Amino acid sequence: MLNMNKDVSGMLIFFFISGLFVTAFSSVSASILVEGSWNEKAPMQHARYIFGAVAVDNKIYAIGGVSDGVGIMDINERYDPAADTWVTLTSMPTPRSGFAIVAYQNKICCIGGYSADKHNLPHQVLVNVNEVYDITTDSWSTKAPLPVDESYVQALVVDEKIYAVTQQALYVYDPVVDYWASKTSTPIQGIHGYSVVVDNKIIVVDQVAHDSYLDYSEVRVIATMKIMIYDPKTDVWSKGQTSPEYIYWDLYMLRPLVAGTTTGTYAPQKIYIIHRFSNYMYIYDPVEDTWTTDTGPPNDVVSYGEVVVDDILYIFGGFHYLHVENIQYVPMGHKGAVPTPKPSSTTTVPPTNTPEQTNLTTSEPTNSSKPTLTTLL
């Protein structure tokens, strides 16, 4: 069970990803890895954003999404980190973006999202489509639809059943009988950005805007992340620890969070949060209960895919001049990596306003019209 008396647990568990890793380290052993480094890998074959990304059997699948000039896509690509190659697979039957994606028994379920309005192109419509990709046969099948048309759904597996978390409701799907049922509604106030299963409980991140202020003619929004925990056995929600305050450029930027977590198998168990339009990455250490910063990806993108394989992060695609880049991040302390080279006398010194590594303490939101934060995202 989750120990809610220890606030650290709330921050750890909602990012812990299970079932996506193998027991032997093999995928990244063929190349020399450097701790804390960002490395360019083979790019995606199709530029897109707001697509589904998931790892199965140490391979990464990128499905659907949107591309400027093309619209909503049905593309299905697979990336092999060991070979550093992409291949195109059988397309998703219904082109979609912003849908839930989850791996289940060597299959990938794609649920809900946006699709093209066939009667009013290029407009989009919400759908409840539930299509399943079989990795073994490279084929798709259609299953019982989600009870509601919805986008940005979070899908997770608990006890052989799939739970779909929306901003208004919670549904459970039984793949054996192909049937959906309603559960206790989610107490979400803002935009949940990340969901995960730990100890057979569902952890949801709820992003909430608390205040705003004007900075050089641009609106800045102060927000926090709140943790909510759902127990499928009791059908009851409870609250976890609130994150430190952080700033978004504007309300438009308050979008679902993209994050990845190392498991502790090959790299220390930490949570990596990469904020949009920022070249800084925030890292939470659940053992020390501290937050630190590190250099983020070199490209300034949003709505990209992020997947962790063998405790290494891969970030690909995204919206900002339609990136196809695939960038690998090697966490500090990774067992397959060599230490970061010590800076030489010719190393460029970062500007004084670069965020330094710092310990942060959680705080409840304030009502001040100006930022009262301990960190900027």
C-alpha positions in Angstrom: 0.0 0.0 0.0 1.0 3.6 -0.4 2.3 5.3 2.7 0.5 8.7 2.5 2.1 9.7 5.8 5.3 10.2 3.9 5.0 13.0 1.4 7.9 11.7 -0.6 5.9 8.7 -1.7 3.3 10.8 -3.4 5.9 12.5 -5.6 7.6 9.3 -6.4 4.9 6.9 -7.3 2.9 8.9 -9.8 5.9 8.8 -12.2 7.1 5.2 -11.7 6.6 3.3 -14.9 6.3 -0.5 -14.6 6.3 -3.3 -17.2 8.4 -1.5 -19.9 11.8 -2.8 -19.0 13.7 -6.1 -19.4 15.7 -7.9 -16.8 19.0 -7.8 -18.7 20.7 -4.7 -19.8 21.2 -5.0 -23.6 19.5 -2.2 -25.6 22.1 0.5 -25.0 25.3 -1.6 -24.5 26.4 -1.3 -28.1 27.4 2.3 -27.8 29.4 4.5 -25.5 27.1 6.4 -23.2 28.1 9.5 -21.2 26.3 10.5 -18.0 24.1 13.5 -18.3 24.5 13.7 -22.0 21.9 14.4 -24.8 22.7 12.5 -28.0 21.1 12.7 -31.4 19.7 9.4 -32.7 18.1 8.3 -35.9 15.2 10.7 -36.6 11.5 9.7 -37.0 10.5 9.0 -40.6 7.3 11.2 -40.3 7.2 14.6 -38.7 4.3 15.0 -36.3 3.1 16.0 -32.8 0.4 15.1 -30.3 0.9 11.4 -31.1 0.8 8.3 -29.0 4.2 6.9 -27.7 4.7 3.7 -25.7 7.5 1.1 -25.1 7.0 -2.6 -25.5 9.7 -5.3 -25.3 12.4 -2.6 -25.4 11.1 -1.0 -28.6 9.3 2.3 -29.0 6.1 2.8 -30.9 4.9 6.2 -32.2 1.4 6.2 -33.5 -1.0 8.8 -35.0 -0.6 12.5 -34.4 -0.9 15.7 -36.4 1.3 17.2 -39.1 1.0 20.6 -40.7 -0.2 20.5 -44.2 -1.2 16.8 -43.8 -3.6 17.0 -40.8 -4.4 14.1 -38.5 -2.3 11.0 -39.3 -2.6 7.2 -39.0 1.2 6.6 -39.2 2.6 3.7 -37.0 6.3 3.7 -36.6 8.6 1.5 -34.4 12.0 2.5 -33.1 14.7 0.0 -32.0 17.1 1.7 -29.7 19.6 -1.2 -30.0 19.8 -0.9 -33.8 19.0 2.9 -33.9 16.5 2.3 -36.7 12.9 3.2 -37.5 10.4 1.0 -39.5 6.9 1.8 -40.6 4.2 -0.7 -39.6 0.5 -1.1 -40.4 -1.3 2.2 -40.0 -3.9 2.8 -37.4 -7.4 2.3 -38.9 -8.8 5.7 -37.6 -6.4 8.6 -38.0 -6.2 10.3 -34.6 -4.3 12.6 -32.2 -4.4 13.2 -28.5 -5.6 9.7 -27.7 -4.8 7.4 -24.8 -2.2 4.7 -25.5 -1.3 1.7 -23.3 0.5 -1.6 -23.7 -1.3 -4.8 -22.7 -0.2 -8.4 -23.3 1.9 -7.7 -26.4 -0.8 -5.4 -27.7 -1.2 -1.6 -27.8 -4.6 0.0 -27.1 -5.4 3.4 -28.7 -8.4 4.9 -27.1 -10.4 8.1 -27.8 -8.7 11.3 -29.1 -9.4 13.7 -32.0 -10.1 12.6 -35.6 -10.9 14.5 -38.7 -14.4 15.8 -39.3 -15.2 14.2 -42.6 -18.1 16.6 -43.1 -16.2 19.8 -42.3 -12.5 19.4 -43.1 -10.0 20.4 -41.7 -11.9 20.6 -38.4 -11.5 17.9 -35.8 -14.0 16.0 -33.8 -13.8 14.0 -30.5 -14.1 10.3 -30.9 -14.5 7.3 -28.6 -12.8 4.8 -30.9 -10.9 1.9 -29.2 -8.5 0.2 -31.6 -5.9 -2.4 -30.7 -2.6 -3.1 -32.4 -1.2 -6.6 -32.2 2.6 -6.4 -32.2 3.1 -10.0 -33.2 0.8 -10.0 -36.2 1.2 -6.3 -37.2 -2.5 -6.0 -37.4 -5.3 -3.9 -35.9 -8.7 -4.8 -34.5 -11.6 -2.7 -33.3 -13.0 -3.2 -29.8 -15.9 -1.7 -27.7 -15.7 2.1 -27.8 -15.0 4.3 -24.8 -18.4 5.3 -23.3 -17.6 9.0 -24.0 -16.0 11.0 -26.8 -12.8 12.4 -25.2 -9.2 13.4 -25.9 -6.1 13.5 -23.7 -7.3 10.4 -21.9 -4.8 8.6 -19.7 -4.9 4.7 -20.0 -3.4 2.3 -17.4 -3.4 -1.4 -16.7 -4.3 -2.7 -13.2 -5.0 -6.4 -12.5 -5.5 -7.3 -16.2 -8.0 -4.4 -16.7 -7.5 -1.1 -18.5 -8.5 2.1 -16.7 -9.3 5.2 -18.7 -8.9 8.5 -16.8 -10.5 11.6 -18.2 -10.9 15.1 -16.6 -14.5 14.3 -15.8 -14.8 10.5 -15.3 -13.1 7.2 -14.8 -13.8 4.0 -16.8 -12.6 0.5 -16.6 -12.3 -1.8 -19.6 -12.3 -5.6 -19.4 -10.4 -6.9 -22.5 -11.7 -10.5 -22.0 -15.4 -9.6 -22.3 -14.8 -6.4 -24.3 -16.9 -4.3 -21.9 -16.6 -0.8 -20.3 -17.9 0.2 -16.8 -18.0 3.5 -15.0 -16.2 4.1 -11.7 -16.0 7.0 -9.2 -15.3 10.2 -11.1 -11.9 11.8 -11.0 -11.6 14.8 -8.7 -9.5 16.7 -11.2 -9.5 20.6 -11.1 -7.1 21.4 -13.9 -5.2 19.4 -16.6 -3.8 16.1 -15.5 -0.5 15.5 -17.3 0.8 12.2 -16.2 -0.7 9.0 -14.8 0.9 5.7 -13.7 0.2 2.6 -11.7 2.1 1.7 -8.5 1.2 -1.0 -6.0 -2.0 -1.6 -8.0 -3.1 2.0 -7.5 -3.5 4.7 -10.1 -1.6 8.0 -9.5 -2.8 11.1 -11.5 -1.1 14.5 -11.7 -3.5 17.4 -11.8 -2.0 20.7 -13.0 -3.8 23.7 -11.5 -3.3 27.4 -12.3 -3.5 29.6 -9.2 -2.5 33.1 -10.2 -1.2 35.2 -13.1 0.7 38.4 -13.5 1.9 40.7 -16.3 5.6 40.5 -17.2 6.8 42.7 -20.0 3.4 42.7 -21.7 3.2 38.9 -21.5 1.0 37.0 -19.1 2.7 34.5 -16.8 0.6 31.9 -15.0 1.6 30.4 -11.6 0.6 26.7 -11.2 1.2 23.6 -9.1 0.8 19.9 -9.7 -1.5 18.1 -7.3 -1.4 14.3 -6.8 -4.5 12.1 -6.6 -4.5 8.4 -5.9 -7.1 5.9 -6.9 -7.6 2.5 -5.3 -9.4 0.2 -7.8 -10.2 -2.2 -4.9 -12.2 0.3 -2.9 -13.1 2.7 -5.8 -11.9 5.6 -3.7 -9.7 8.6 -4.5 -7.2 10.2 -2.1 -4.8 13.2 -2.2 -1.0 13.1 -2.3 1.7 15.8 -2.0 1.4 19.1 -3.9 4.4 20.1 -6.0 6.4 23.4 -5.7 4.9 26.3 -7.7 6.1 27.0 -11.2 5.4 29.4 -14.0 3.8 28.9 -17.4 4.1 31.5 -20.1 0.3 31.7 -20.5 -2.8 29.6 -20.1 -2.3 28.2 -23.5 0.9 26.6 -22.3 -0.8 24.8 -19.4 -1.0 21.5 -21.3 -0.7 17.9 -20.2 2.7 17.2 -18.7 5.3 15.0 -20.4 7.7 13.1 -18.1 9.7 10.0 -17.8 11.0 8.0 -14.8 14.0 5.7 -14.3 13.3 2.6 -12.4 16.5 2.1 -10.4 17.5 -0.9 -12.4 20.3 0.7 -14.5 20.1 4.3 -13.3 19.1 5.9 -9.9 15.4 6.0 -9.5 14.5 9.6 -10.4 11.7 11.6 -12.1 12.6 13.7 -15.1 10.2 16.6 -16.1 11.0 18.5 -19.2 9.0 21.8 -19.5 7.9 23.1 -22.8 9.7 26.0 -24.3 12.5 25.6 -21.8 16.0 24.1 -22.1 16.0 23.0 -18.4 15.0 19.7 -17.0 13.7 19.2 -13.4 14.7 16.1 -11.6 13.1 14.7 -8.4 15.0 12.4 -6.2 12.6 10.3 -4.2 15.4 9.0 -1.9 16.7 12.4 -0.8 13.4 14.1 -1.3 15.0 16.9 -3.3 14.5 18.7 -6.6 17.4 19.6 -8.9 17.8 21.1 -12.4 19.8 19.9 -15.3 20.2 20.9 -19.0 17.2 19.9 -21.0 17.0 18.9 -24.7 18.7 21.1 -27.2 15.6 21.7 -29.2 12.7 23.9 -28.1 9.6 21.8 -28.8 6.2 21.0 -27.5 3.8 18.0 -27.8 6.7 15.5 -28.4 6.8 11.9 -27.4 8.9 10.7 -24.5 9.6 7.1 -23.6 12.0 5.4 -21.2 13.8 2.2 -22.2 16.5 0.6 -20.0 16.4 3.7 -17.8 17.4 5.9 -20.7 15.0 8.7 -22.0 14.1 9.1 -25.6 12.4 12.3 -26.8 11.2 12.6 -30.4 8.9 14.5 -32.7 7.0 17.5 -31.5 5.6 20.8 -32.6 8.0 23.6 -33.4 9.0 23.6 -37.0 7.8 20.0 -37.0 10.7 18.2 -35.5 11.6 14.6 -36.4 14.6 14.6 -34.2 15.1 11.7 -31.8 17.2 12.7 -28.8 18.5 10.3 -26.1 19.2 11.4 -22.5 21.6 9.3 -20.4 20.8 9.9 -16.7 23.6 10.5 -14.2 24.7 7.3 -12.5 23.6 5.0 -15.4 25.4 1.7 -15.1 26.1 1.5 -18.8 27.6 5.0 -19.0 31.0 6.5 -18.4 31.3 9.6 -16.1 30.8 13.0 -17.5 34.1 14.5 -18.5 35.4 17.2 -16.1 35.2 20.7 -17.5 38.4 22.1 -18.9 39.8 25.6 -18.7 38.2 26.3 -22.1 34.7 25.2 -21.1 32.1 27.9 -21.7 30.7 29.2 -18.4 26.9 29.3 -18.4 25.2 32.7 -17.8 24.6 33.7 -14.3 20.9 33.5 -14.7 21.0 29.8 -15.5 19.1 27.8 -12.8 21.4 26.1 -10.4 20.8 22.8 -8.7 18.8 23.4 -5.7 16.7 21.7 -3.1 13.0 22.7 -3.2 10.4 22.3 -0.6 6.7 21.9 -1.4 4.4 24.8 -0.7 0.7 25.5 -1.0 -0.2 28.1 -3.7 -0.3 31.8 -2.6 -2.8 34.5 -3.6 -0.1 37.0 -4.5 -0.3 38.6 -7.9 3.4 38.1 -8.3 5.4 34.9 -8.4 6.4 33.4 -5.1 8.2 30.4 -6.5 11.2 28.5 -5.6 11.8 27.4 -9.2 10.8 28.3 -12.8 9.9 25.6 -15.3 
